[in-house]
Amino acid sequence: MTVSDISKDELLKKGYERAPDGIFRKLNTLEMYAKQGWLDAGPKRYSAMDRLGAGNRLGNDYYYAKISTVSANDVSKPKVDGHGSIITPDKILAAQDRYNAAIRSVPYEFWGIIKHVCCDDEPLILIGDSERQKSHQKHVLSTLLCMGLDRLIDHYRNKTFPQHQKTLDSDAAVR
């Protein structure tokens, strides 16, 4: 089976999207949920694009922090100093700090869904015999996902603009 044998509708169904340059790219799970309307559920405080941005930012920090990878010493190389630790680059340490701070901002109730969708890039599985049960599960899971992403948005907005918040507070104190 070649690429030309696959129809465009089948590619869209499997989670691919055509970019403006004509090349298909694979959407991550959060982007597919945004296209299906999952990120519009829950409180209307933030838009679906805000939630998508916060989830992708967490996923990028998870990827760049290399939390999912395992580091092991190469035993075939001789040890010179007898110290087996690896020096972690500053970029990885910064990503780990951002990721750990984001973890602390999301309550335990939402963290499993957030990690499963944003970090592990796995879809949520709806279990049920009838369409009504699946519809209810989809509503509950999408609401919990949105509530967790809202907490991430609050975290990233407070972290991103601390000087702006200080100037607003100082202006209010002067008046």
ROKE-967823 format. One record per atom (N, C-alpha, C): atom name; x, y, z; residue in three letters. Coordinates in steps of 0.05 Angstrom, whole numbers, m for minus. Example, Ala and Ser with C-alpha at 12.3 -4.5 7.8 and 13.67 -1.06 7.14 Angstrom:
<nodes>
- N, 264, m114, 156, ALA
- CA, 246, m90, 156, ALA
- C, 264, m66, 156, ALA
- N, 257, m45, 142, SER
- CA, 273, m21, 143, SER
- C, 258, 1, 157, SER
</nodes>
This chain:
<nodes>
- N, 17, m23, 0, MET
- CA, 0, 0, 0, MET
- C, 18, 25, 0, MET
- N, 14, 42, m19, THR
- CA, 29, 67, m20, THR
- C, 13, 90, m10, THR
- N, 27, 112, m7, VAL
- CA, 14, 136, 4, VAL
- C, m8, 146, m15, VAL
- N, m5, 142, m41, SER
- CA, m25, 151, m60, SER
- C, m51, 134, m58, SER
- N, m49, 110, m47, ASP
- CA, m72, 92, m44, ASP
- C, m91, 101, m21, ASP
- N, m81, 117, m3, ILE
- CA, m97, 125, 20, ILE
- C, m113, 150, 13, ILE
- N, m138, 150, 18, SER
- CA, m155, 173, 11, SER
- C, m151, 195, 31, SER
- N, m158, 219, 23, LYS
- CA, m155, 242, 41, LYS
- C, m174, 241, 64, LYS
- N, m198, 230, 60, ASP
- CA, m218, 226, 81, ASP
- C, m207, 207, 103, ASP
- N, m194, 186, 94, GLU
- CA, m183, 167, 113, GLU
- C, m160, 179, 129, GLU
- N, m144, 196, 116, LEU
- CA, m122, 210, 131, LEU
- C, m134, 228, 152, LEU
- N, m155, 243, 145, LEU
- CA, m167, 261, 164, LEU
- C, m179, 246, 187, LEU
- N, m191, 222, 181, LYS
- CA, m203, 206, 202, LYS
- C, m182, 195, 221, LYS
- N, m158, 190, 211, LYS
- CA, m136, 179, 228, LYS
- C, m121, 201, 243, LYS
- N, m128, 226, 239, GLY
- CA, m115, 247, 255, GLY
- C, m94, 263, 240, GLY
- N, m95, 262, 214, TYR
- CA, m76, 278, 198, TYR
- C, m90, 303, 188, TYR
- N, m74, 324, 184, GLU
- CA, m85, 349, 175, GLU
- C, m67, 360, 153, GLU
- N, m79, 372, 133, ARG
- CA, m63, 384, 112, ARG
- C, m54, 412, 120, ARG
- N, m28, 417, 120, ALA
- CA, m17, 443, 126, ALA
- C, m20, 461, 102, ALA
- N, m17, 487, 106, PRO
- CA, m19, 506, 83, PRO
- C, 0, 500, 60, PRO
- N, 23, 487, 66, ASP
- CA, 42, 480, 45, ASP
- C, 34, 455, 30, ASP
- N, 12, 442, 38, GLY
- CA, 2, 418, 24, GLY
- C, 12, 392, 36, GLY
- N, 28, 393, 57, ILE
- CA, 38, 368, 69, ILE
- C, 20, 361, 93, ILE
- N, 15, 335, 95, PHE
- CA, m1, 325, 117, PHE
- C, 16, 322, 142, PHE
- N, 6, 329, 165, ARG
- CA, 20, 325, 190, ARG
- C, 1, 312, 210, ARG
- N, 13, 297, 228, LYS
- CA, m3, 283, 249, LYS
- C, m10, 302, 271, LYS
- N, m36, 303, 278, LEU
- CA, m45, 319, 301, LEU
- C, m40, 303, 326, LEU
- N, m33, 318, 348, ASN
- CA, m32, 304, 373, ASN
- C, m60, 300, 385, ASN
- N, m63, 286, 406, THR
- CA, m89, 279, 417, THR
- C, m104, 304, 425, THR
- N, m91, 323, 437, LEU
- CA, m104, 348, 446, LEU
- C, m115, 364, 422, LEU
- N, m99, 365, 401, GLU
- CA, m108, 379, 376, GLU
- C, m132, 365, 364, GLU
- N, m133, 338, 365, MET
- CA, m156, 324, 354, MET
- C, m181, 330, 372, MET
- N, m177, 331, 398, TYR
- CA, m199, 337, 416, TYR
- C, m209, 365, 411, TYR
- N, m191, 384, 405, ALA
- CA, m199, 411, 400, ALA
- C, m216, 412, 374, ALA
- N, m209, 397, 354, LYS
- CA, m224, 396, 329, LYS
- C, m252, 384, 333, LYS
- N, m253, 364, 352, GLN
- CA, m279, 351, 357, GLN
- C, m296, 366, 377, GLN
- N, m286, 389, 388, GLY
- CA, m302, 405, 406, GLY
- C, m300, 398, 435, GLY
- N, m282, 380, 443, TRP
- CA, m279, 372, 471, TRP
- C, m270, 396, 488, TRP
- N, m254, 414, 477, LEU
- CA, m242, 435, 494, LEU
- C, m262, 459, 497, LEU
- N, m286, 457, 487, ASP
- CA, m306, 477, 491, ASP
- C, m324, 471, 515, ASP
- N, m319, 448, 529, ALA
- CA, m336, 440, 551, ALA
- C, m326, 454, 577, ALA
- N, m341, 451, 598, GLY
- CA, m333, 462, 624, GLY
- C, m338, 491, 626, GLY
- N, m325, 504, 645, PRO
- CA, m329, 533, 649, PRO
- C, m320, 548, 624, PRO
- N, m334, 570, 618, LYS
- CA, m328, 585, 594, LYS
- C, m309, 608, 599, LYS
- N, m292, 605, 620, ARG
- CA, m273, 626, 627, ARG
- C, m252, 629, 605, ARG
- N, m244, 607, 593, TYR
- CA, m223, 608, 573, TYR
- C, m233, 595, 547, TYR
- N, m220, 602, 525, SER
- CA, m228, 591, 499, SER
- C, m214, 564, 494, SER
- N, m223, 550, 474, ALA
- CA, m210, 525, 467, ALA
- C, m181, 529, 458, ALA
- N, m175, 551, 445, MET
- CA, m148, 557, 436, MET
- C, m129, 562, 460, MET
- N, m140, 575, 481, ASP
- CA, m124, 579, 505, ASP
- C, m117, 552, 518, ASP
- N, m137, 535, 519, ARG
- CA, m133, 508, 531, ARG
- C, m114, 491, 515, ARG
- N, m116, 493, 489, LEU
- CA, m98, 479, 471, LEU
- C, m70, 488, 475, LEU
- N, m66, 514, 476, GLY
- CA, m39, 525, 480, GLY
- C, m26, 517, 506, GLY
- N, m42, 517, 528, ALA
- CA, m32, 508, 554, ALA
- C, m25, 478, 554, ALA
- N, m42, 462, 542, GLY
- CA, m36, 433, 541, GLY
- C, m12, 427, 524, GLY
- N, m9, 441, 501, ASN
- CA, 15, 436, 485, ASN
- C, 40, 446, 498, ASN
- N, 38, 468, 514, ARG
- CA, 61, 477, 528, ARG
- C, 70, 457, 549, ARG
- N, 51, 445, 563, LEU
- CA, 58, 424, 583, LEU
- C, 70, 400, 569, LEU
- N, 59, 392, 546, GLY
- CA, 70, 370, 531, GLY
- C, 99, 375, 522, GLY
- N, 104, 400, 513, ASN
- CA, 131, 407, 505, ASN
- C, 151, 406, 528, ASN
- N, 142, 417, 551, ASP
- CA, 160, 416, 575, ASP
- C, 165, 387, 583, ASP
- N, 145, 370, 581, TYR
- CA, 148, 342, 587, TYR
- C, 169, 329, 568, TYR
- N, 166, 336, 543, TYR
- CA, 184, 324, 523, TYR
- C, 213, 335, 527, TYR
- N, 216, 361, 530, TYR
- CA, 243, 372, 532, TYR
- C, 256, 366, 559, TYR
- N, 240, 360, 580, ALA
- CA, 251, 352, 605, ALA
- C, 262, 324, 605, ALA
- N, 255, 309, 584, LYS
- CA, 264, 281, 581, LYS
- C, 257, 264, 605, LYS
- N, 233, 268, 615, ILE
- CA, 223, 253, 637, ILE
- C, 217, 224, 629, ILE
- N, 207, 221, 605, SER
- CA, 200, 194, 596, SER
- C, 223, 177, 587, SER
- N, 247, 189, 584, THR
- CA, 270, 173, 576, THR
- C, 285, 163, 600, THR
- N, 300, 142, 596, VAL
- CA, 315, 130, 618, VAL
- C, 345, 134, 611, VAL
- N, 359, 145, 630, SER
- CA, 388, 150, 627, SER
- C, 403, 128, 641, SER
- N, 421, 116, 628, ALA
- CA, 438, 95, 640, ALA
- C, 467, 99, 632, ALA
- N, 485, 93, 650, ASN
- CA, 513, 96, 644, ASN
- C, 522, 74, 626, ASN
- N, 540, 81, 608, ASP
- CA, 551, 61, 589, ASP
- C, 573, 46, 604, ASP
- N, 568, 20, 610, VAL
- CA, 588, 5, 625, VAL
- C, 611, m4, 608, VAL
- N, 609, m1, 582, SER
- CA, 632, m9, 565, SER
- C, 654, 13, 565, SER
- N, 647, 37, 573, LYS
- CA, 667, 58, 575, LYS
- C, 681, 58, 602, LYS
- N, 707, 62, 602, PRO
- CA, 721, 61, 628, PRO
- C, 714, 87, 645, PRO
- N, 712, 83, 671, LYS
- CA, 707, 106, 689, LYS
- C, 734, 119, 695, LYS
- N, 735, 145, 692, VAL
- CA, 760, 159, 698, VAL
- C, 760, 170, 726, VAL
- N, 739, 183, 734, ASP
- CA, 738, 195, 761, ASP
- C, 723, 178, 782, ASP
- N, 711, 156, 773, GLY
- CA, 697, 140, 792, GLY
- C, 669, 150, 798, GLY
- N, 662, 172, 786, HIS
- CA, 635, 184, 791, HIS
- C, 618, 178, 767, HIS
- N, 596, 165, 771, GLY
- CA, 579, 156, 749, GLY
- C, 557, 174, 741, GLY
- N, 555, 198, 753, SER
- CA, 532, 215, 746, SER
- C, 536, 229, 720, SER
- N, 514, 236, 708, ILE
- CA, 514, 251, 683, ILE
- C, 507, 280, 689, ILE
- N, 521, 299, 677, ILE
- CA, 515, 327, 681, ILE
- C, 491, 334, 663, ILE
- N, 470, 344, 674, THR
- CA, 446, 350, 660, THR
- C, 448, 379, 649, THR
- N, 444, 383, 623, PRO
- CA, 445, 410, 611, PRO
- C, 424, 429, 624, PRO
- N, 430, 454, 622, ASP
- CA, 413, 475, 634, ASP
- C, 385, 475, 621, ASP
- N, 384, 470, 595, LYS
- CA, 358, 471, 582, LYS
- C, 339, 449, 593, LYS
- N, 351, 425, 598, ILE
- CA, 335, 403, 609, ILE
- C, 327, 410, 637, ILE
- N, 345, 421, 653, LEU
- CA, 338, 428, 681, LEU
- C, 316, 449, 681, LEU
- N, 317, 469, 663, ALA
- CA, 296, 489, 662, ALA
- C, 269, 477, 654, ALA
- N, 269, 459, 635, ALA
- CA, 244, 446, 627, ALA
- C, 233, 429, 650, ALA
- N, 251, 415, 665, GLN
- CA, 242, 400, 688, GLN
- C, 230, 418, 709, GLN
- N, 241, 441, 714, ASP
- CA, 230, 460, 733, ASP
- C, 203, 470, 724, ASP
- N, 200, 476, 699, ARG
- CA, 174, 485, 688, ARG
- C, 153, 463, 690, ARG
- N, 161, 439, 684, TYR
- CA, 143, 416, 685, TYR
- C, 134, 411, 714, TYR
- N, 153, 411, 733, ASN
- CA, 146, 406, 761, ASN
- C, 128, 428, 772, ASN
- N, 133, 452, 764, ALA
- CA, 116, 474, 773, ALA
- C, 87, 471, 762, ALA
- N, 86, 462, 737, ALA
- CA, 59, 458, 725, ALA
- C, 45, 435, 738, ALA
- N, 59, 414, 746, ILE
- CA, 47, 392, 760, ILE
- C, 34, 401, 786, ILE
- N, 48, 419, 800, ARG
- CA, 38, 428, 826, ARG
- C, 14, 446, 823, ARG
- N, 10, 458, 799, SER
- CA, m13, 476, 795, SER
- C, m39, 461, 789, SER
- N, m37, 436, 780, VAL
- CA, m61, 420, 772, VAL
- C, m68, 402, 796, VAL
- N, m93, 404, 805, PRO
- CA, m102, 386, 827, PRO
- C, m101, 357, 819, PRO
- N, m99, 340, 840, TYR
- CA, m97, 311, 836, TYR
- C, m120, 300, 820, TYR
- N, m144, 311, 823, GLU
- CA, m168, 300, 810, GLU
- C, m166, 303, 779, GLU
- N, m151, 323, 770, PHE
- CA, m149, 327, 741, PHE
- C, m123, 317, 729, PHE
- N, m104, 311, 746, TRP
- CA, m77, 306, 736, TRP
- C, m75, 281, 718, TRP
- N, m90, 260, 725, GLY
- CA, m88, 235, 709, GLY
- C, m97, 240, 680, GLY
- N, m119, 254, 677, ILE
- CA, m129, 260, 650, ILE
- C, m110, 279, 635, ILE
- N, m100, 299, 649, ILE
- CA, m82, 318, 636, ILE
- C, m56, 304, 627, ILE
- N, m45, 287, 644, LYS
- CA, m20, 273, 636, LYS
- C, m25, 254, 614, LYS
- N, m47, 240, 615, HIS
- CA, m54, 220, 594, HIS
- C, m57, 233, 567, HIS
- N, m70, 256, 566, VAL
- CA, m75, 269, 540, VAL
- C, m52, 286, 531, VAL
- N, m42, 304, 549, CYS
- CA, m21, 323, 541, CYS
- C, 7, 312, 540, CYS
- N, 14, 296, 560, CYS
- CA, 42, 286, 561, CYS
- C, 46, 259, 546, CYS
- N, 28, 240, 552, ASP
- CA, 30, 214, 540, ASP
- C, 19, 213, 511, ASP
- N, 3, 233, 504, ASP
- CA, m9, 236, 477, ASP
- C, m26, 211, 471, ASP
- N, m42, 202, 490, GLU
- CA, m59, 179, 487, GLU
- C, m88, 188, 488, GLU
- N, m105, 177, 472, PRO
- CA, m134, 185, 473, PRO
- C, m147, 172, 497, PRO
- N, m168, 184, 507, LEU
- CA, m184, 173, 529, LEU
- C, m203, 152, 518, LEU
- N, m206, 131, 532, ILE
- CA, m223, 109, 522, ILE
- C, m250, 110, 535, ILE
- N, m270, 111, 519, LEU
- CA, m298, 112, 529, LEU
- C, m308, 84, 530, LEU
- N, m317, 75, 554, ILE
- CA, m327, 48, 558, ILE
- C, m357, 50, 564, ILE
- N, m372, 34, 549, GLY
- CA, m400, 34, 554, GLY
- C, m414, 17, 533, GLY
- N, m438, 7, 540, ASP
- CA, m453, m9, 522, ASP
- C, m469, 7, 502, ASP
- N, m479, 30, 512, SER
- CA, m497, 45, 495, SER
- C, m484, 72, 488, SER
- N, m495, 85, 468, GLU
- CA, m486, 111, 460, GLU
- C, m491, 132, 482, GLU
- N, m512, 128, 497, ARG
- CA, m519, 146, 518, ARG
- C, m497, 146, 540, ARG
- N, m488, 122, 547, GLN
- CA, m466, 120, 567, GLN
- C, m440, 132, 557, GLN
- N, m434, 127, 532, LYS
- CA, m410, 139, 520, LYS
- C, m412, 169, 518, LYS
- N, m435, 179, 512, SER
- CA, m439, 208, 510, SER
- C, m436, 221, 538, SER
- N, m446, 208, 558, HIS
- CA, m443, 218, 586, HIS
- C, m414, 218, 594, HIS
- N, m400, 196, 588, GLN
- CA, m371, 194, 595, GLN
- C, m355, 216, 580, GLN
- N, m362, 220, 555, LYS
- CA, m348, 241, 540, LYS
- C, m353, 268, 552, LYS
- N, m377, 274, 561, HIS
- CA, m383, 299, 574, HIS
- C, m367, 303, 599, HIS
- N, m367, 282, 616, VAL
- CA, m352, 284, 642, VAL
- C, m322, 286, 637, VAL
- N, m311, 270, 620, LEU
- CA, m282, 271, 615, LEU
- C, m274, 297, 602, LEU
- N, m290, 307, 583, SER
- CA, m283, 333, 571, SER
- C, m285, 356, 591, SER
- N, m304, 355, 609, THR
- CA, m306, 375, 630, THR
- C, m282, 374, 649, THR
- N, m274, 350, 657, LEU
- CA, m251, 348, 675, LEU
- C, m225, 356, 660, LEU
- N, m223, 349, 635, LEU
- CA, m200, 358, 619, LEU
- C, m198, 388, 617, LEU
- N, m221, 401, 612, CYS
- CA, m221, 430, 610, CYS
- C, m216, 444, 637, CYS
- N, m226, 433, 658, MET
- CA, m220, 444, 685, MET
- C, m191, 442, 692, MET
- N, m178, 420, 685, GLY
- CA, m150, 417, 690, GLY
- C, m133, 436, 672, GLY
- N, m141, 439, 647, LEU
- CA, m127, 457, 629, LEU
- C, m131, 486, 638, LEU
- N, m154, 492, 650, ASP
- CA, m158, 519, 661, ASP
- C, m138, 525, 683, ASP
- N, m133, 505, 700, ARG
- CA, m113, 509, 721, ARG
- C, m85, 513, 709, ARG
- N, m80, 499, 687, LEU
- CA, m54, 504, 674, LEU
- C, m52, 532, 662, LEU
- N, m74, 541, 651, ILE
- CA, m74, 568, 640, ILE
- C, m69, 589, 662, ILE
- N, m82, 585, 684, ASP
- CA, m77, 603, 707, ASP
- C, m48, 603, 715, ASP
- N, m36, 579, 716, HIS
- CA, m8, 576, 724, HIS
- C, 10, 590, 704, HIS
- N, 6, 584, 678, TYR
- CA, 24, 596, 658, TYR
- C, 20, 626, 656, TYR
- N, m4, 636, 659, ARG
- CA, m8, 665, 658, ARG
- C, 5, 679, 682, ARG
- N, 4, 667, 705, ASN
- CA, 17, 679, 729, ASN
- C, 47, 678, 726, ASN
- N, 58, 656, 715, LYS
- CA, 86, 653, 711, LYS
- C, 97, 671, 688, LYS
- N, 81, 675, 668, THR
- CA, 90, 689, 644, THR
- C, 91, 719, 649, THR
- N, 72, 730, 664, PHE
- CA, 70, 759, 667, PHE
- C, 72, 768, 696, PHE
- N, 93, 761, 710, PRO
- CA, 94, 770, 738, PRO
- C, 99, 800, 741, PRO
- N, 115, 812, 723, GLN
- CA, 120, 840, 724, GLN
- C, 95, 856, 719, GLN
- N, 78, 847, 700, HIS
- CA, 54, 860, 693, HIS
- C, 35, 860, 718, HIS
- N, 34, 838, 732, GLN
- CA, 16, 836, 755, GLN
- C, 26, 855, 777, GLN
- N, 53, 857, 780, LYS
- CA, 64, 874, 801, LYS
- C, 57, 904, 795, LYS
- N, 59, 911, 769, THR
- CA, 53, 939, 763, THR
- C, 24, 945, 767, THR
- N, 6, 926, 761, LEU
- CA, m22, 930, 766, LEU
- C, m28, 933, 796, LEU
- N, m14, 917, 813, ASP
- CA, m18, 919, 842, ASP
- C, m7, 945, 852, ASP
- N, 16, 954, 842, SER
- CA, 28, 979, 851, SER
- C, 11, 1003, 843, SER
- N, m1, 1001, 818, ASP
- CA, m18, 1023, 809, ASP
- C, m43, 1025, 827, ASP
- N, m54, 1002, 835, ALA
- CA, m78, 1003, 852, ALA
- C, m71, 1014, 880, ALA
- N, m46, 1009, 890, ALA
- CA, m39, 1018, 916, ALA
- C, m35, 1049, 916, ALA
- N, m26, 1060, 893, VAL
- CA, m20, 1089, 891, VAL
- C, m46, 1104, 891, VAL
- N, m67, 1094, 879, ARG
- CA, m93, 1108, 877, ARG
- C, m106, 1108, 903, ARG
</nodes>
